[in-house]
Amino acid sequence: MKNQKILVLEDHPLISMVIEDVCKDMVPHAQLTVVTSLLQAREHVFERPDLIIFDLTLTDSRGKETIDWLDSMFPNVCGLIYTGFVSGDIQARAVQSGYTIIDKACSQSVLAKEIEAALFRSGILSRSAVEPAPANEHQSNIVAYPGAKPLTWRQVEIMRMTAEGLSAKMVAQRIGLSPETVRGHIREIFKRLEVSNKAQAVNVFLKAERSVKMKLND
């Protein structure tokens, strides 16, 4: 496996820590570098990162200027913009460079999914790891901890939609079940993941699913 690189440009330490934690959970084998300015980013020009995750408001740039500089320094490199500074002009400029924009107001589960998608686009994650291999016809390999009872594939399907923010009623409509049946699945999911609410379930589920994908990608 080649030495894959992720460059993060973010001058807020708490936000950069969140991004770093998500990336390390998904691709612990990748080399991750965090910088706080374009000046520092220039020092890594010849390292050729596979993915750049960056804010538009740095200590020495703002808005389209940030995109212009990064596009010139790292041409044809996959980019993910994580910012609260979004406008029509910014979106149009990002599209020109093939960058995806995430609003900083999004949930951490949405952030994790967008970073995961960027890791696939950049080639850091293998497409063969998109779906974990089943333990058998009915049970997945997704567990809260070693030795715990795995989720069924139906429960995995429900949790993926729940992580997207869908309610039990919306999930039921999408997969053709009654809301009561979906709620029954969710109660069982809580037991298997050993959680007491939806937020905890989503957090544990996403970590467990990432763990399976990372093992398949090794």
Beta strands, then each sheet from edge to edge (+ up, - down):
strand 1: 5-9
strand 2: 31-35
strand 3: 51-54
strand 4: 57-58
strand 5: 61-62
strand 6: 78-83
strand 7: 100-103
sheet 1: 2+ 1+ 3+ 6+ 7+
sheet 2: 4+ 5-
end
